[in-house]
């Protein structure tokens, strides 16, 4: 049984680019499901190279929380 492979990419002129590290793992026949990535406050950068992770592969995440209201009681009710 094959496992699902998940990655994020940008579609350019109708072409979906598969990251190098997955090319040899993908069978010739696949089913594609497209799900949009919400990028309103999060910027995802490309990895510098395939293989092991290094400190260059991580960047700070900045989320604008101005105007958010947080209620601990309301959050606990949702559990």
HELIX and SHEET records of a PDB file:
HELIX    1   1 UNK A   20  UNK A   23  1                                   4    
HELIX    2   2 UNK A   55  UNK A   57  5                                   3    
HELIX    3   3 UNK A   72  UNK A   77  1                                   6    
SHEET    1   A 2 UNK A  11  UNK A  12  0                                        
SHEET    2   A 2 UNK A  15  UNK A  16 -1                                        
END                                                                             
